[in-house]
Every structure is written in structure tokens, then in C-alpha cells.
Amino acid sequence: MLNSLMMKEALSVSVVVPTYREAPNIQPLTERLFAALEAAGLQGELIVVDDNSQDGSAEKVEELSKRYPVRIIVRTTQRGLSSAVLAGFADARNDIMICMDADLQHPPEAVPSMVAILSEDQADFVLGSRYVDQGAIVGDWSLMRRVNAFGARLLARPLTNLRDPMSGFFGIHRATFENAARLDPIGYKIGLEMLVKGRCRRSKEIPIEFAQRTAGESKLSLSEQLRYLRHLIRLYRFRLTDRRGNGRS
């Protein structure tokens, strides 16, 4: 599939990465992403959307921009992962748009496969998944973390058949974003929001190896888990009342 991409006119992708105090991860993420794109014969841009970390992130992106097509949007009046992703999508220059985390748990090397699926119109929503064949989680998760992850997936089952809707590593076409119902996610599950309110009917998962964080700190907290429950309630209500489409993706 990737070989056929390389034979065509070079495709372009916009990769959006929301950040808050992720400065140590920005350079390895950038280098790995553009190495993967170059190997696949793809062009692209990296948009870092930072919630005013003041940790050297802006300076690091400025330095990297001399070698790579990477830029940063520093937000001083808004906060939150989901709204940061939406800001990045709104500013993106390409039709295919990918969202991924900054912590290197999402492998940048999977981006070309996601681009291939979207460019060949195999799906309108593509997801990097830990729970399909050949997907994996590196390292030992605590029992509590595994229980929380299983519970979160179970609660989302009425909305989607995807096995890893919590992944946060997803790709869409610009039209999906622009034609979606009003996007107002609570918390960090912007992928699930886009899947449901973008009325995506053809979704596909690809296997990823979910790595351990090597720098920075996890943003997951009890308050974020409570926001997820509120978010699910909103999405259930939307699905029940949406006249343009229903059913699971």
C-alpha cells in the first residue's frame, strides 16, 4: 500500500500535536515523524499547539523549524487537549489531518499507513489501535490502569465498534472536520467526539505498539476521568437526537 503511495504524486498530511510541558519530547517526535514521511515519499507539516507551557517548547520548535516544516501555536487564553487539537485542525493546510500525542507513546512511524488508508478512501476515520491483531502495549500496566482502560472502552461500546476508541491517535479528512456537528468535547477524548459528531460511517483501525512515556508527566487524573463520563453522556444524547445519522461506526 505504501509503495503505491510513493508512485503517485506526493501526498501531504498535517499532523497536529497538542502539548503542555512536553519540551523534551518535541525534537525526537519531529525527527521520527519526518523520517517516516520521507521514507514513504510523503510531504507534511507538524503543528504543535501548546497551552503556554513556558518550558522551552516554543524555542525548541523555532530551532527545529530551520530544518523541518514544523510550527507552533501558543495559546494563552484557552486550555485543554481537545480544544488544542481543534485549533490545530482549523489551522492545518492539508486535506488529510492526523492527531497524535506528544509523549511518543503513539509511534510516528504509523502515520504513513494512516495517510494511505485515508488517501485511498478506505475509511473516513482511521485509528491507531492497541487492541487489534499485532497491536501491543509496551511495559507493564498496573491492574488499576488496565481496569480503568477496559471500563472506558466498555462505556463507549454503544457509540462505536472500534476496539480502541480511547487511543487518541487518529486521522480524518478535512471535510469530516468542517462538516461535523458542533464540536464541544469535555476533557481529552477528541477522537471519540470527532468519530460521533463527524458522523463517520467507515472507520478502520491499524495496529500500533503503544510505547512507554520516557519524558514529561502523564496528564491523566481523576478529574479527567470524570470529564470523560460527562463527555459520554453528551455523545449519547447527540446520537439519540441526531437526525442526519445514527448507528455505530
C-alpha positions as CSV (number, residue, x, y, z in Angstrom):
1,M,0.0,0.0,0.0
2,L,2.8,2.4,0.9
3,N,4.6,1.5,-2.4
4,S,1.6,2.6,-4.4
5,L,1.6,5.9,-2.5
6,M,5.2,6.5,-3.4
7,M,4.5,6.0,-7.1
8,K,1.8,8.8,-7.0
9,E,2.3,12.5,-6.8
10,A,3.5,13.2,-3.3
11,L,0.6,13.4,-0.8
12,S,0.6,15.9,2.0
13,V,-0.5,15.5,5.6
14,S,-1.0,17.8,8.6
15,V,0.0,16.3,11.9
16,V,-1.4,18.1,14.9
17,V,0.2,17.5,18.4
18,P,-1.3,19.2,21.5
19,T,1.3,19.9,24.2
20,Y,1.6,21.1,27.7
21,R,5.1,20.8,29.2
22,E,6.3,18.3,26.7
23,A,9.5,20.1,25.6
24,P,11.8,17.1,25.9
25,N,9.7,15.1,23.5
26,I,9.3,17.6,20.7
27,Q,12.7,17.0,19.0
28,P,12.5,13.2,18.9
29,L,8.9,13.3,17.8
30,T,9.7,15.7,15.0
31,E,12.7,13.8,13.8
32,R,10.9,10.4,13.8
33,L,7.8,11.8,12.1
34,F,9.6,13.4,9.2
35,A,11.9,10.4,8.8
36,A,8.8,8.2,8.4
37,L,7.2,10.6,6.0
38,E,10.3,10.9,3.8
39,A,10.7,7.1,3.7
40,A,7.1,6.8,2.5
41,G,7.5,9.5,-0.1
42,L,5.1,11.8,1.7
43,Q,5.2,15.5,2.4
44,G,3.7,17.1,5.6
45,E,3.6,19.7,8.2
46,L,3.7,19.3,12.0
47,I,1.6,21.7,14.0
48,V,2.4,21.9,17.7
49,V,-0.5,23.5,19.7
50,D,0.9,24.5,23.1
51,D,-1.0,25.7,26.2
52,N,1.6,28.3,27.1
53,S,3.9,25.7,28.7
54,Q,6.8,28.2,29.1
55,D,9.1,25.2,29.3
56,G,11.2,25.9,26.2
57,S,8.7,24.3,23.8
58,A,8.3,27.4,21.7
59,E,12.1,27.8,21.5
60,K,12.6,24.2,20.6
61,V,10.0,24.4,17.7
62,E,11.7,27.6,16.5
63,E,15.0,25.8,16.3
64,L,13.5,22.7,14.6
65,S,11.7,24.9,12.0
66,K,15.0,25.7,10.4
67,R,15.2,22.0,9.3
68,Y,11.6,20.8,9.2
69,P,8.2,22.2,8.3
70,V,7.1,22.5,11.9
71,R,5.4,25.4,13.6
72,I,3.8,26.2,17.0
73,I,0.6,27.8,18.1
74,V,1.0,29.1,21.7
75,R,-2.4,29.6,23.4
76,T,-2.6,31.9,26.3
77,T,-6.3,32.2,26.8
78,Q,-7.5,28.7,26.3
79,R,-6.5,25.3,27.9
80,G,-7.2,21.7,27.2
81,L,-6.1,18.9,24.8
82,S,-9.3,18.7,22.8
83,S,-9.6,22.4,22.1
84,A,-5.9,22.4,21.2
85,V,-6.5,19.7,18.6
86,L,-9.4,21.6,17.1
87,A,-7.3,24.7,16.9
88,G,-4.6,22.8,15.1
89,F,-7.1,21.2,12.6
90,A,-8.5,24.7,11.9
91,D,-5.0,25.9,11.1
92,A,-4.0,22.9,9.0
93,R,-3.1,23.4,5.4
94,N,-3.7,19.9,4.1
95,D,-6.8,17.7,3.4
96,I,-5.5,14.7,5.5
97,M,-5.1,15.5,9.1
98,I,-3.7,13.3,11.9
99,C,-3.9,13.9,15.6
100,M,-1.3,12.3,17.9
101,D,0.1,12.8,21.4
102,A,3.5,14.4,22.1
103,D,4.7,11.8,24.6
104,L,5.9,9.3,22.0
105,Q,3.5,6.7,23.1
106,H,1.9,7.0,19.7
107,P,4.5,5.8,17.1
108,P,5.1,8.5,14.4
109,E,6.1,5.6,12.1
110,A,2.4,4.6,11.8
111,V,1.4,7.9,10.2
112,P,2.1,6.9,6.6
113,S,-0.2,3.9,6.9
114,M,-2.9,6.1,8.2
115,V,-2.4,8.5,5.3
116,A,-2.6,5.6,2.9
117,I,-5.9,4.4,4.2
118,L,-7.5,7.9,4.0
119,S,-6.0,8.8,0.6
120,E,-7.3,5.6,-0.9
121,D,-10.7,6.2,0.5
122,Q,-10.8,3.1,2.5
123,A,-12.2,4.9,5.5
124,D,-13.3,8.3,6.7
125,F,-11.8,7.8,10.2
126,V,-8.6,5.8,10.9
127,L,-7.4,4.9,14.3
128,G,-4.1,3.6,15.7
129,S,-5.1,0.7,17.9
130,R,-3.5,-1.2,20.8
131,Y,-6.2,-3.9,20.8
132,V,-6.3,-5.3,17.3
133,D,-4.1,-8.1,16.0
134,Q,-0.4,-7.1,16.1
135,G,-1.2,-4.1,18.3
136,A,0.6,-4.0,21.7
137,I,1.2,-2.1,24.8
138,V,4.9,-1.9,25.8
139,G,5.6,-2.3,29.5
140,D,3.6,-3.5,32.4
141,W,0.4,-1.5,33.2
142,S,-0.9,-1.7,36.7
143,L,-4.0,-3.7,37.4
144,M,-5.9,-0.4,38.1
145,R,-4.8,1.2,34.8
146,R,-5.9,-1.9,32.9
147,V,-9.3,-1.9,34.7
148,N,-9.8,1.8,34.0
149,A,-8.9,1.3,30.3
150,F,-11.3,-1.7,30.0
151,G,-14.1,0.2,31.7
152,A,-13.6,3.3,29.5
153,R,-13.8,1.1,26.3
154,L,-16.8,-0.7,27.6
155,L,-18.7,2.5,28.3
156,A,-18.1,3.7,24.7
157,R,-19.4,0.5,23.1
158,P,-22.9,1.9,22.4
159,L,-21.2,4.6,20.3
160,T,-18.7,2.6,18.2
161,N,-17.5,-0.9,17.3
162,L,-13.9,0.3,17.3
163,R,-11.8,-1.7,19.8
164,D,-9.6,1.2,21.0
165,P,-11.7,4.4,20.8
166,M,-9.6,5.8,23.7
167,S,-6.5,5.8,21.6
168,G,-6.3,9.5,20.7
169,F,-4.2,8.6,17.6
170,F,-6.5,9.2,14.7
171,G,-6.8,10.6,11.2
172,I,-9.6,12.3,9.2
173,H,-10.3,14.3,6.1
174,R,-10.7,18.0,6.3
175,A,-14.3,17.6,5.2
176,T,-15.1,15.5,8.2
177,F,-13.9,18.2,10.5
178,E,-15.6,21.0,8.6
179,N,-19.0,19.2,8.2
180,A,-19.2,17.9,11.7
181,A,-21.9,18.9,14.2
182,R,-20.8,21.5,16.7
183,L,-17.7,20.1,18.5
184,D,-17.6,20.8,22.2
185,P,-15.7,17.9,23.8
186,I,-15.2,17.7,27.6
187,G,-11.8,16.5,28.6
188,Y,-9.3,14.8,26.3
189,K,-11.3,12.3,24.1
190,I,-11.4,14.4,21.0
191,G,-11.1,11.3,18.8
192,L,-14.4,9.9,20.1
193,E,-16.0,13.3,19.7
194,M,-14.9,13.5,16.1
195,L,-16.0,10.0,15.3
196,V,-19.5,10.6,16.6
197,K,-20.2,14.2,15.6
198,G,-18.3,13.8,12.3
199,R,-20.9,11.1,11.5
200,C,-18.1,8.8,10.4
201,R,-19.5,5.6,8.9
202,R,-16.4,3.9,7.6
203,S,-13.8,3.6,10.3
204,K,-10.7,1.4,10.3
205,E,-8.1,0.5,12.9
206,I,-4.4,-0.2,12.3
207,P,-2.2,-1.9,14.9
208,I,0.2,0.2,16.9
209,E,2.8,-0.5,19.6
210,F,1.8,1.8,22.4
211,A,5.1,2.8,24.0
212,Q,6.0,3.9,27.5
213,R,6.4,7.6,28.2
214,T,10.1,8.4,28.5
215,A,9.9,12.1,29.4
216,G,7.3,14.5,30.9
217,E,4.3,13.6,33.0
218,S,1.0,12.0,32.3
219,K,-2.0,14.3,32.2
220,L,-4.5,11.6,33.2
221,S,-6.2,12.3,36.5
222,L,-9.4,11.5,38.4
223,S,-10.9,14.8,37.2
224,E,-10.2,13.8,33.6
225,Q,-11.9,10.5,34.1
226,L,-15.0,12.3,35.5
227,R,-14.9,14.6,32.5
228,Y,-14.9,11.6,30.3
229,L,-18.2,10.3,31.9
230,R,-19.8,13.7,31.3
231,H,-18.5,13.7,27.7
232,L,-20.0,10.2,27.1
233,I,-23.4,11.5,28.3
234,R,-23.3,14.3,25.8
235,L,-22.4,12.0,23.0
236,Y,-25.2,9.5,23.9
237,R,-27.7,12.4,23.8
238,F,-26.3,13.6,20.4
239,R,-26.5,10.1,18.9
240,L,-30.1,9.7,20.1
241,T,-31.3,13.1,18.7
242,D,-29.1,13.4,15.5
243,R,-31.4,13.2,12.5
244,R,-28.6,13.1,9.9
245,G,-27.2,9.8,11.0
246,N,-27.2,7.1,13.7
247,G,-25.7,3.7,14.3
248,R,-22.3,2.8,15.3
249,S,-19.1,3.3,13.4
